[in-house]
Amino acid sequence: MLEECLSGLNLKENGVYFDGTLGGAGHSYEILRRAKNSVLYATDLDEYGIARAKEKLKDFDGRFFIFHGNFKNFPEIAERENLGGFDGVLLDLGMSSFQIDDKSRGFSYLAENEPLDMRMNKEVSFTARDVINGYSEKDLARILKDYGEEKFASKIAKSIAEARKTKEITTCGELVGIVEKAIPVKFRYENGHPAKRTFQAVRIEVNGELEGLYEAIVSLTRLLKKGGRIAVISFHSLEDRIVKRAFKELATDCICDKSLPVCVCGKKKEAEVITKHPITASSEELAENSRSKSAKLRIAEKI
């Protein structure tokens, strides 16, 4: 949702922007191109992705600064580097296409003999293999249910636990085979690939994607100057609920008991929610990019 994002950010000449999920730098490139003389700061967990992004953004040399790390830690970086007064913040919480398409990274359920990995940051040792082979059946069921919203979570977790008694599960193909057999035939392909939700859940667990997301959105919004905007694209209901809750918190004034004559909580409204309902991909984009089907964009403005 490139156009929707850039329109929602209300780009300004000489602006200062933060792209917390750099990825392939598609959004960053357009921010720098359209917002004349702007400066952009960005973070990403993937060193390979950062190298690709630097190449893509080379025409804007001197106007962008990239940090290897998690966007959730950027408020600390901003404080250390004395950065502030941003005109826009963008978070695209989805996977980069090049990460999914590179089957050696182990993100894709279409990979067969590739290792179970799923790390966005290759410097971290914890992988999907550790989750699948090291978590208890109960914990596997929990993450499949909570992060994958998988209705057959218990069946799949039990099948994984049984399979690894004989042999450690090491490849994407092995995991896919176990999941397929665990789901009853009549439900196996009712919502796309049967392993889609399992891979999503394990990826979220490996990368801690939901941990600290709420706090990060609140903190990043506070880095904006008055009139600055934050745009967040989520790709599943768990993320979207967190974004919605964070925006609601920022847009809420006094939370004192209404019976009190004066406010004693001191809470002040910090932002205005621009999108009463999330923006979804247009029919044209859906035709070109099926991965945008689950995308939801929410925007808020600092007051």
C-alpha positions in Angstrom: 0.0 0.0 0.0 2.7 2.4 -1.1 0.4 5.3 -2.2 -1.9 5.0 0.8 1.1 5.1 3.1 2.8 8.1 1.5 -0.5 10.0 1.3 -1.2 9.2 4.9 2.2 10.4 6.1 1.5 13.8 4.5 5.1 14.2 3.3 6.8 17.6 3.6 9.8 19.2 2.0 12.8 19.3 4.4 11.0 16.7 6.6 12.6 14.2 8.9 11.3 10.6 8.7 11.8 7.2 10.3 11.2 3.9 8.5 11.4 1.3 11.2 11.1 -1.7 8.9 13.4 -0.8 6.0 13.1 -4.1 4.1 13.6 -3.7 0.4 13.6 0.2 0.9 10.6 0.7 -1.4 8.9 3.0 1.0 12.1 4.7 2.0 13.0 5.4 -1.6 9.7 7.1 -2.3 9.8 9.1 0.9 13.3 10.5 -0.1 12.2 11.0 -3.7 8.9 12.8 -3.0 9.8 14.7 0.1 12.5 17.1 -1.3 15.6 17.7 0.9 14.2 15.3 3.5 16.3 13.2 5.8 15.4 9.6 6.6 16.5 7.3 9.5 15.8 3.6 9.3 16.3 0.3 11.1 16.3 -3.3 10.0 17.3 -6.6 11.6 18.6 -8.1 8.3 22.1 -7.2 7.4 21.6 -8.6 3.9 18.5 -6.4 3.5 20.4 -3.4 4.7 23.1 -3.9 2.1 20.4 -4.2 -0.6 18.7 -1.0 0.7 21.9 1.0 0.7 22.3 0.1 -3.0 18.8 1.1 -3.8 19.1 4.4 -1.9 22.5 5.4 -3.3 21.0 8.3 -5.3 20.1 9.9 -1.9 23.6 9.6 -0.3 23.9 11.8 2.7 20.2 12.0 3.3 19.6 8.6 4.9 21.1 6.8 8.0 20.5 3.1 8.6 20.9 1.3 12.0 21.1 -2.4 12.2 18.6 -3.3 14.9 15.0 -3.5 15.9 12.7 -0.5 15.5 11.5 -1.1 19.0 14.9 0.1 20.2 14.9 3.2 18.1 13.6 5.6 20.8 16.8 4.7 22.8 18.9 5.4 19.6 17.1 8.7 19.1 17.8 9.8 22.6 21.5 8.8 22.4 21.9 10.5 19.0 19.8 13.5 20.1 17.2 12.9 17.4 13.7 14.1 17.7 10.9 16.1 16.0 10.1 13.6 13.3 7.6 14.5 10.6 6.7 10.9 10.0 7.1 7.3 11.2 6.4 4.3 9.1 6.2 0.7 10.3 5.5 -2.0 7.7 5.2 -5.1 9.9 5.1 -7.6 7.1 7.9 -9.8 5.8 10.1 -8.5 3.0 9.4 -10.4 -0.3 13.1 -11.2 -0.8 13.2 -12.9 2.7 10.2 -15.1 1.8 11.4 -15.8 -1.7 14.9 -16.8 -0.5 13.9 -20.3 0.6 17.3 -20.8 2.3 16.1 -18.5 5.1 13.4 -21.1 6.1 10.5 -18.7 6.2 8.5 -20.3 3.4 6.3 -23.4 3.7 7.0 -23.9 0.0 10.6 -24.7 0.8 11.4 -28.4 1.1 14.9 -29.4 2.0 15.8 -26.0 3.4 16.6 -25.7 7.1 14.1 -24.5 9.6 15.5 -21.1 10.4 13.1 -18.1 10.2 15.6 -15.6 11.7 15.3 -12.0 10.6 18.5 -11.3 12.4 21.2 -13.8 11.4 23.3 -12.8 14.4 20.8 -14.4 16.8 21.4 -18.1 17.3 17.7 -19.0 18.2 15.9 -20.5 15.2 12.7 -22.2 14.2 14.5 -25.6 14.7 14.9 -24.8 18.4 11.2 -24.0 18.7 10.0 -27.1 16.9 12.3 -29.5 18.6 12.7 -27.8 22.0 9.3 -26.5 23.0 6.9 -28.7 25.0 3.8 -29.9 23.3 1.8 -27.5 25.5 3.9 -24.5 24.5 3.8 -25.5 20.8 0.0 -25.6 21.0 -0.1 -22.2 22.7 2.0 -20.4 20.1 0.1 -22.1 17.2 -3.2 -21.0 18.7 -2.1 -17.5 19.9 0.2 -16.4 17.0 -1.2 -18.5 14.1 -4.8 -18.6 15.2 -4.7 -22.2 14.1 -7.8 -24.1 15.2 -6.0 -27.5 14.9 -3.2 -26.2 17.2 -3.4 -29.1 19.6 -3.5 -31.8 16.9 -0.5 -30.2 15.1 1.5 -29.8 18.4 0.8 -33.4 19.3 2.0 -34.6 15.8 5.2 -32.6 16.1 5.9 -34.0 19.5 5.4 -37.6 18.3 7.5 -37.1 15.1 10.5 -35.7 16.9 10.7 -38.7 19.2 12.0 -40.7 16.2 14.0 -38.0 14.5 14.8 -34.3 15.0 12.8 -32.1 12.7 15.3 -30.0 10.7 13.7 -29.0 7.4 10.8 -26.9 6.2 9.5 -29.8 4.2 9.4 -32.2 7.2 7.4 -29.7 9.2 5.0 -29.1 6.3 4.4 -32.9 6.0 3.6 -33.2 9.7 1.2 -30.3 9.7 -0.6 -31.6 6.6 -1.2 -35.0 8.1 -2.4 -33.5 11.4 -5.2 -31.4 9.8 -8.3 -33.4 8.7 -8.5 -33.7 4.9 -11.8 -31.8 4.5 -10.2 -28.8 6.3 -6.7 -29.1 4.9 -6.9 -26.5 2.1 -10.0 -24.4 3.1 -7.9 -21.3 3.9 -4.9 -21.6 1.7 -1.8 -23.7 2.4 -2.3 -25.9 5.5 1.1 -24.9 7.0 0.7 -21.2 6.5 -0.6 -20.5 10.0 2.0 -22.8 11.6 4.9 -21.1 9.8 3.5 -17.6 10.8 3.2 -18.6 14.4 6.8 -20.1 14.6 8.2 -17.0 12.8 6.6 -14.7 15.3 7.9 -16.7 18.2 11.5 -16.9 16.8 11.7 -13.1 16.2 9.6 -11.9 19.1 7.5 -9.8 16.7 4.7 -9.0 19.1 6.8 -8.4 22.2 7.1 -4.7 22.9 5.2 -3.7 19.9 2.6 -1.7 21.8 5.2 0.1 23.8 7.2 0.8 20.6 4.2 2.4 18.8 3.6 4.7 21.8 7.2 5.7 22.1 7.7 6.3 18.4 4.6 8.5 18.3 6.1 10.6 21.0 9.1 11.3 18.8 6.9 13.1 16.3 6.6 16.8 16.2 3.1 18.4 16.3 1.3 17.5 13.1 3.7 14.6 12.4 2.1 11.2 11.5 2.7 7.6 12.2 1.5 4.9 9.7 1.5 1.3 10.7 0.8 -1.6 8.3 -0.1 -4.9 10.0 -0.6 -8.3 8.4 -2.6 -10.3 10.9 -5.2 -9.6 13.5 -2.9 -9.9 16.5 -0.7 -7.1 15.2 -3.7 -5.0 14.2 -5.3 -5.3 17.6 -2.1 -4.1 19.2 -1.8 -1.1 16.8 -5.4 -0.2 17.4 -5.0 -0.4 21.2 -1.8 1.8 21.1 -3.5 4.4 19.0 -6.6 4.4 21.3 -4.3 4.9 24.3 -2.6 7.9 22.6 -5.9 9.4 21.6 -7.5 9.1 25.1 -7.6 12.1 27.4 -8.3 12.0 31.2 -9.2 8.5 32.5 -10.4 9.6 35.9 -13.6 8.5 37.4 -16.3 10.8 36.0 -17.6 11.4 39.5 -14.4 13.3 40.4 -14.7 17.1 40.2 -11.2 17.6 38.7 -8.7 15.4 36.8 -6.2 13.8 39.1 -4.6 11.3 36.6 -2.9 13.9 34.5 -3.3 11.9 31.3 -3.4 14.1 28.2 -4.4 13.2 24.7 -1.3 12.9 22.5 -2.6 12.0 19.1 -5.6 12.0 16.8 -6.5 8.8 15.0 -6.8 9.6 11.3 -8.2 6.2 10.2 -11.4 5.3 12.0 -11.2 2.0 10.2 -8.1 0.4 8.8 -7.3 1.0 5.1 -6.9 -2.1 3.1 -5.4 -2.8 -0.3 -7.2 -1.7 -3.5 -8.5 -4.2 -6.0 -5.7 -3.1 -8.3 -3.0 -3.9 -5.8 -4.6 -7.2 -4.9 -4.4 -8.2 -8.5 -0.7 -7.4 -8.7 0.3 -8.5 -5.2 -1.7 -11.3 -3.5 0.4 -10.8 -0.3 -1.3 -7.5 0.3 -4.6 -9.3 1.0 -4.3 -9.3 4.8 -2.6 -5.8 5.1 -4.3 -3.2 7.2 -3.0 0.4 7.5 -3.7 2.6 10.5 -2.6 6.3 10.8 -2.4 8.7 13.7 -1.3 12.3 14.0 0.6 13.9 16.9 -1.3 16.8 18.4 
